[in-house]
Amino acid sequence: MNYQLGIFMLASDSSLDEYTSKTVKRYSSLFTLPSHAKIILLLCTLCLLGGVLTILPLRPHYHGLTGGLILGASIFFSTLLSDLITYYGGMKSDPIFNFRRCSALSLFSCLIWFGLVFLGSIIATFLNNPDIWIKLFLLGFCAAMILRLLVFFTTSFVDCRRAFIFSLLQPAFCAIPVLFMGSVVGYSLEFSLFLFVSLSIPIVVVTVYLFTFLVDRVGKKTIGIASLSLFKAFMANWTEDVNAPLEGFFEMLSSERSIRLSMLAFKANKKIKAVIVVPNFHPGPFKNVGSSLLPCMIQEALENKLQCVVSVPHGLSGHELDLSSQLQNQKIVERILKSINFSSFESDATSFVQVRKNEANVSCQIFGNCALLTLTLAPKTMEDLPEELDTIIVNEAKKRGLSNAIVIDAHNSIEGPFNLSEAVETLRNAAVTSLEEALNRQHTYLEIGSSKVLPKEFGVRDGMGPGGISVIVTKVGDQKAAYVTIDGNNMICGLREEILSALQEIGIIGGEVLTSDTHVVNGIALTTRGYHPVGEVMDQTKLINYIKQATINALNNLEPAQASKHTETISNVKVIGEKQIVALCLLTEKTAKKAKKLAISIFSIASIVLVTLLTLL
C-alpha cells in the first residue's frame, strides 16, 4: 500500500525540468547582453547624443551643439574611468560582474539619467526656467544611483561598503561635467543643490535597503534562506557556471543517503575491455550543479584507470537522489577507484532476449549468474523510474536462482505525458517474463567488442554531454547484440527505433539504445523542457552514422571474453531531494512576484519624497 501511495505521489508531481526551465528563462533574460565592444559603442553614442539633446534645446545654435558634444564626450570618458575603477577596484574577483556587465550597468544608468535631463531641458526651454533643468538632472542622479545600488546589492558578491562606493562612483563622476555645463544653460550653483544631494543619498540608500530587506524575508520565511543570497547563487551559475555558491545551499538542505552502484566488467586477453556502470544516484539537477556531470566523471575516471570503454547508463532513480555538490561527486569517484574489485569472471552467457508486453519493452541477458536488464516504453514517453522497482526486479531474479540483477532505465523516448504508476506495473511484468525467457536460454561462450566516439559537431546545447557515445557489442553463439549508450538526457520519440534498424543492416540482431540522463545539458536551452533530448536539434543522419561506425569498430574487435559483476554501496553521501529543488525554483518565482509589488510601492514612495524635496528647495 505504501509503495503504491509513493508511486501516486511521484506521478502527481510536476516535472522538475519545467520549474528549472522557468527559472533559466527568468534569469537568462536579465543578463542577455550584447558584446562588450557593442556596449561601449552604444554608450559612446548615447553619451554624445544625450549631451547634444541636453544642451541644444536650451542653446539652439552652434555653441549649444559644441557644448553638447563636449558634455557627451566628458560623460563618456568619466563613465569609462568609473567602470575601470569599479572593476579593478573590487569587481574583478566577483563571479558575476565582469567588465562587460559593469559597462552595461553604466549604459542603463546613463540611459535613465539622460532621459530625465533631456526632459528637463525641454520643459526648461518652454518655461524659460533653468531651475527645472537642474532639478531633473538631480532626479536623474538619484535614479541612476538607485539602479546601481539595486543591481550591486542584489547580484554582486561585494560587501555593502564597496557596493555603495561603486554605486555612487559613476553618477558622481558624470555629475562633474554636467554641473560645469550648468553655466552654459544659465544656472549657477546654489546651497540648495548641495542640501538636496546630502539628503537624497541617504533616502536612496534607505529605499534600496528596505526593498532588499523585505525581499530577503520571503526566502527566510519559506525555507530559511535569504532570497537575494539564493538569487546571487543562481545568477553566478547561470551567467558564469560558478556552482559553489548554489551548491552551498544544496549542502545546507541535503540529507545523507547510501548510494549503490552496480558494475559489469568484461575481460578479454587478461585485460578489462569494457565496463557498464549503473548507478542509483540521479545525475541532476542541472548544468554543472550537483551530480549532473557525475556519469561523465565516472566514465572518464574508469577509462583512465582501466584503459577501456566505459558505459554509464541511467539507473532506476529520480531527482530525490541528486547529489548536492562536487564534494559528494568526488567522494563517489574516489570510492569507485579505490574499491574496484572484479573477480570470479565467468565466460558463459545467454543470448539477448527482448520481451514486448503491452507498452513495455524489456531486454534481458544473463552473464554468468547475473542478469542485465534494460527497461523502456519506447516509442511511448519514458521518464525516471523509482528505486523501488529496481528492488522488486532484483528480488525476482534472486527468487529464480540468480545471484544478482543489474537494471537499466533506458530513458530513450520522450513525447507527451508519462503515467508512472501504469509504467511501473507494466515494466515489472515484462521484466519477470524476460527473466524467465532468458533463464530458459542455453549458456554458451561470450565474445565482447567495444568502441567509443566523441562527435565534434554535438555539444551540451545540442543535448549531448561530454561522454559521447559508447558501444558494447556482445556475441553469444551467432547472435550479436549492441548496448549503445549516449551521454544525454532522453531521446526524441522514434529515434531509438531508427538507430536499431540501422544497426540491423550491419548484423546486430538485438540491442538497446540507452542514455545516461546527464543533466549537464539541462538549464542550457531556453525551451519548455529546459534542454534538448538527443536527436531534437542534432542532425540525426550524422548521429546514426556515428553510432553505426562505433558499432562497426566494436564488431571488428570482438574477442572471447569473461564477465564479472561488482556492487558497491557508498554511505553518508549528501543528496538534495526533488522537493527541496522544486522549493528553491518556486521561491525564485515567488520572490520575483513579491519584488515587483514591492518595487512599485517602495520606489514610488521614494520618488514622491525626492520630487517633493526638490520642489521645496
N, C-alpha and C positions, 0 to 999 in steps of 0.2 A: 504493500500500500504506500509506504514512504517513498519507494523508488518511483512509482507511477506519479505520485504527487510532485516529486522533484522534476520529473520529465515535463509535467504540465507547466510548472513554474518557469522552467527554462524556455519552453516553447512559446510562452506568452510574453516573454521579454522582447523589447525592441532590439533591433540589431545594434551592437556597439559601433559597427562601422558607420552607421547613419549619424550617430552622435559625434564621432570624431570627424566625419566629413563636414558637418555643420561648423564645428569648431575651426577646422582648417580654413574653410571659406571665409569665416568671420575674420580670423587673424591675417590671412593672406591678403585680404582686401585692404587691411590697414597699412601694410608695408609693401605694396606693389608699386615700386618706384622705377623711374627711368634710370639710365646710366648716369654716373657722376658727371661726365662731360656735358650731357644734355641738361642736367640740373644747373650746372654753372652757367651754361648758355642762357637758360631760361631766367636765372637770377639776374644776369647782366642785362638782358632785355627788359625785364620787369623794372629794374632799378632806373635804367635810362628813360624808359617810357614813363615810369611813375614820377621821376623827377621833373620831366617836361610837363606832364599833366598837372603836377602840383603847382608849379610856378607860373606857367603860361597863362592860365585863366586870370591870375592876379596881375600879371605884367605882360599883356598881349603884344609883344614886339620882340625885336631881335635880342635885346638884353634878357628878356624873360626866357627865350629859348636857350640862350647860352647859359643862363643861371640854372635852368632846369637840368641841362646836361651835366653841368658841374656838380649839381646836387646829387643826381643819379649815380654818377661815377664815384663820388665820395662815399655814398651809402654802400655801393657795391664793394669797394675796397675795404670799407670798415667792416662789412659783413664777412668778407673773406678772412680778414685778420681775426675777428672774433671766433670764427669757426676753427681756425688753426689753433688759437689759444685753447678753445674748448676741447678740441680733440686731443692735442698733445699735452694739455694740462690735466687731463683726468679721464677722458673718454677712450683713450687708446686701448685700455685694458677691459673696457666694458664689452660684454658679449653681444650686445645689440647695436650700440651706437658707434658704428664706424664713421669714417669721414663723410661718406656719401649721405648717410642719414642726418648727420649734423647739418650739412648743406641743404638737404631737403627741408629740414625744420626751419632753417633761416628763410628759405624760399617762401614757405607758407606764412611765416611771421611777417615778412615784407609785403606779401600779397594783402593780408588783412590791414596792415598799417597804411600802406599806400591807398587802399580803398577808402579808408576813413579820412586821410589827409586830402585826397582828391575831392571827396565830398565836401570837406571843409572849404577848400579853395573855391568850389562852385558857389556854395552858399555865401561865402565872404564876398565874392565878386558881385553877386546880385544885391546883397545888402550893404555893400561897401563898408564892411566891418571886419578888419583883420583879426579881431579877437576870436571870431568863430573859427578861423583857420587854425590858430594855435591851440584852441580848446579841442578841436577834433584831432589835432596832432597828439595831444596829451592822452586823449581817449584811446587812440591807436597804440600809443606806448603801453598803456595798461593792457589792451587786448593782446598785443604781441607777448607781453610778459606772462599773462595768464596761460596762453597757449604753450609757451616754452616750459613754464613751471609744471603744467599739467602733463606734458609729454615726458619730461625728465622724471617727475615723481612716479609716474605710472608704468614706465617702460625701462628706465635705466637702472643699473645696479649701483650707481654712485650714492654717496651719503647725502643727507639733506643739505648740509652746508655747501657742498660743491654744486649740487643741483640748483640751489638758489643763486650762487655766483654765476653759473653758466646761463641761467635763465635771464639774468639781468644784463649780462655782458653785451650781447648783440644789440638789444634796444638802447643801451647806454651809449655804445659806440656810434650807432646810427643817429642818435639824438644830437650829437655834437654838430655835424654839418647841417642838420635841419634847423637847429636853433641859430646857427650862424647865418643861415639864409633868411632868418626872420626879418633882418634889417632890409632885405630886398623887397619884401612884401609890406613893409611899413609897420612892423611890430617890434617893440622894444621890450627887453626882459624886465619883468616886474617881480616883486617879492611873492605875489600870489602864485606865480608859476612854481617856485621852489616849495611853497607851502603845500600845493597840491601834490607834487611829487613825493614829498615827505609823508603825506597822509595816504596817498593812493597805494604805495608799495606795500605797507602793512595790510591794507584792505585786500589787495590781490593775494598776498601770501595766506592770510586767514581764510579767504574764499576757497583757494585750492586745497588747503589743509582740511577744511571742513568737508569738502567734496570727497577727498581720498579717504578720510576717516569713516564717513558714512558708507562708502563703497566697500571698504575693508570689513565692515561689520556684517555684511551679507555673508561672506565666506566664514567668518568666525562663528556666526550663529548656526550655519549649515553644517560645516564639517570641521570647525575648529582651526581653519587656515585663513589668513587674511587674503581677500580676493585679489588684491593687486600683486601680492607676492606670487600667487599662483599664476596670475596673468603674465608677469615678467618671466616666469619659468617657461610657460608655454611659448612666449614670444622668442625667448632665446633658442628654443628648439626649432620652431617653425622657420625663423629667419636665418639662423647660423648653425643649426644642427648641434647646438650645445645641449647635452642631455643631463648633465649633472644637477642643475637646479630642480628640474622636474622630477628626476629620479630620487632626489632628496625627499620630496613629498611622498612619492610612492613608498619609500622605505618607512616613513612615518605611519602610513596607513596599511602596511603589509602585515601578513601573518605567516607563521612558519609551517611548511609542509614538507613531506618527504617526496622526492621526485624519483621515479623509476625509469630506467632506460633499458630497452631490450636490444641486443645486438646479435646479428647473424653474420659470421665471418666465413669466407670461402678461401681455402688454401690450395695452392697448386705449386708443385715443384718446391715444396718446403717453404714457400713464401705466401703471405697473405695477399690474395689477388683482388678481393673486393669485400666490402663490409656494408651491411644495411643496418642503420641505427634508427630505432623507432622510439622516440622519447614520449613521455606522457605529460611533459610541460606543454604550454601553449606558446607559440612564437609571436608574441604581441607585446604591447597593444598597437604600436605604430612607429614608423620611421626607424630611428636608431635608439628608441627608448625601450627599456625593459629587455625582454628576451626576443625582440623582433629579429635580431641578427644571429641568434644562437644556432639555428640549423647550419648556417654557413660557417660559423665559428667552429662548431664540432667537426664539420666536414673538412675544413682546412687543417685543423689540428691533427686529425687522424690521418689525413692524406700525407701530411709532412712526416709524421712519425712512422707510419706503416708503408709509405710509398705505394699506395694502391688507390683504386677508385672507391670512393665512399658516397653512399646514398643516404640522405636523411629525410625520409617521407614523414608525413604527419601522423602522429599517434592519436588515440582517442582522448581528446581533452578540449576544453573550451577556455574562454578568457578568464575563468576563475583560477587558472593556473599560469597566468602571465607572471614571469619573474619581475622583480621590482627594479633591478639595477644591473649595471655592468659588473658590479662586485659579485652578484649572485651568478651571473653568466660565467665569470672566471672560475668560480667555485665548481660549477658543473664541469667545465672543460678540464680543469686540473684534476678533478676526481676521476674523470674518464681516462685520462692519460696515465694516471698512476695505477689504475685498477684493471687495465686491460689484461684479461686472463682467459684466452681462448684455449681450451683443452678438450679432450675427448672428441676429436674430429671423427666424423663418420662419412663414408664415401658413397652411401646409398641414398636415394631419394625417389619420390614418386613423380609421375608426370604432373603437369599443370592442369588442375581441374577448375572449371568455371561453371557456376550454377546461376541461372536466371530464374528468380522466383518472384512473381508479381513484378514490382518495380525494382527489386533488389538484385544486384549483380555482385556475387561474391566469388572470389577465386581462392583456391587452397592448394598448397604444395607442401609436402612433408619432407623435411631434410633430416635424416636420421630418425630421431624421436621427437622432433619439434615441428609444429605446423606453422606455416607463414600464410596469413590470410589478408586479402585486400577487400575492402568494402566500398561499394559505390551505388548510387541510384541513377547514374548516368543512363540516358540523357536528361533525366529529371534533376532538379536542383539538389546539390549536395553541400551541406554545411557541417559545422562542428558536431561531433558525436560525443556523448557523455562517457566519462571514465568507467561508469558502472557497466556499460555494455562490454567493454574490454574484459572486465572481471567475469561476466557471465560466459563469454566465449571461451576464455581460458579455462574456466571450470568445466565447461562442456568437453573441451579437449582432454583434460585430465581424467574425466569420467570414462573416456574411451581408451585410456591406457597410454596417452601421450605424456611426455614429461613437461611440456610447456607449449604455449602458442604465442605467436607474435602477431598482433592485429594492427593493420594499417587502415587509416581513414584516407581513401584515395583522394578525396577533396578535389574532384576533377570535373565538375559540371555546375554551372550556376546560371539560372534564368527563372525568375518567378519565385513564388512562395515556397517555404520549406516547413513541412509538418514533422517536427522532431519525434513526437510520440509514435506516430504511424511508422516513421522511418526505422526507429529502434526495433519495433516488433518485427517488421518485415526483414530487416537485416539479420536479426537474431535467428529467425527461422531458416533463412538462406545459408547462414554461416554453419549451422548444425548440419544441414543437408550436404554442404560442400565438404565438411569434415568427414562425414560418413562415406561419401564417394571417394575421397582421397585415401581413406583407410582401406578401401577395397581395391585400390590400385597396387600393382606389383612394384616393389622397390628394386631399383637397378642402379647401375653406376651413373655418377653425376659428372658432367662437364660444365665448366664455367668460362664465360668470356666477359670482358668489361671494357668500358670506354667512357670518356668524359669530353665534353666540348663546352667552350665558353663563347657564345655568339657575340661578336663585337657590335652588331647592329642593335642589340636589345639591352636596355638598362632598366633601372628601377621605375622610371617614368613610363616605360612600356609594359611593366608588370613582371619583369624577370630580375630576380635577385642575383647577387654576385656568385652564387653557387653553380649557376649554369645548368647544364643538362648532363645527367649521368645515366648510363645504360648498363644493366647487368643481365646477361643472357644465360639461361640455363638450358642444358641439353640432357634429356633423360630418354634413353632409347633413341627413337627417331624424332621425338618431339622437341622443338626449340621454342622457348618462351622468353619474353623480354619484360623486365621491370624498368620502365622509363620514369625517372624522377626529374621533375623540373622545379627549380627553385623559384616558386611563385605562389601566389595566393589564389587558388582555384583556377578554373578554366571556363571559357565560354561554352555553352551548350553545343554539342555536336562535334567539337574539335577532337575529343578523345576517340570517337569512332573513326574519324578521318585518319588519325595517326595509326590506329591499329590496322586499318585497312591498308595503309601504305606499307606497314611492316609485313603484312601477309605477302606482299609482292616479292619480298626478299627472303621468304622461307620461315617467317615467325608465325607459328600456329596459334599460340596462346600468349597472353601477356596483359599488362595493365599499365596505364599512364597515371602517374602519381604527382602530386605537388607537395612541396614542403610546408605550405601555408605560411611562408615567411611574411611577416608584416612590415618588413623593411620597405615594401612597395606601398604601404598604406600611409595616408596623410601626405601624399605627393601630388596626386592628380585631383583637380577640382571637379570631381564628378559626384553623382548621387551616392555611389558606394564609397568614394574617397580613395579608390585605387582602380587599376585596370587588371582584370583577370587575364591569365595567359591567353593570348590569341585575340583579345579585343581590339588592340591597336597594332599588334605585331603583323608583319607580313607572314601569313600562315603558310604560304608555299615555302618560304625560306626556313621557317621554323620546322616544318615537316622534313625538309631536306637535311637540316642539321641532325634531326633525330634519326633519320634513315642512315646517314653517313656514320653517326656514332654507333648505331646498331651493326652496321656492316663491319666496322672496326672491331666490335666485340665478337662478332661471328668469326672473324679472321684470327682471333687469338684464343678461341675455345681450346681448353685442355682439361684432362682429368683433374677432378678436384674433390675436396672434402669440406664438409660444413661443420661449424661449431657454434653453439649459442652461448650467450653470456647475458645475465641480467644484473644490473647494478641499481641499488637503492641509495640515494643521496639524501640524508636527513638534514633538517634545520635550514632549509632553503626558503628564503623570503619570497612570497608571491603576493601580488596585488590582485584582488578579485575583480570580476566584471562589475559588480555593484559599485565598488569604490571608483573604478574608472568612469563609469557612467555618471556617478555623482559629481566627479570633477568636471566632466564635459557639460553636464547640466548646470553646474554652478557658473560656468562661463556665460551660458545663455541668461541665467537669472541675473548675474552681475551686470551684463550688458543692458538688460531692460531697466534695471534699477538705476544704472548710471545715466541713462537717457532722461529718466524722470528727475533725478537729482540735478543734472546739468541744466535742465530747463528752469527749475525753481531757483537754485542757488546762484547761477550765473546771471539770471535775470535780475535778481535782487541786488547783486553786486553792481550790475550795470546801472541800475536806478540810483544806487548810492553814489557812484562815481559821477554820473551826469548831474545829480543834484549838487554834489560838491563843486563841480566845475561851474555850475550856474551861480552859486553863492559867492564864489571867489572872484 
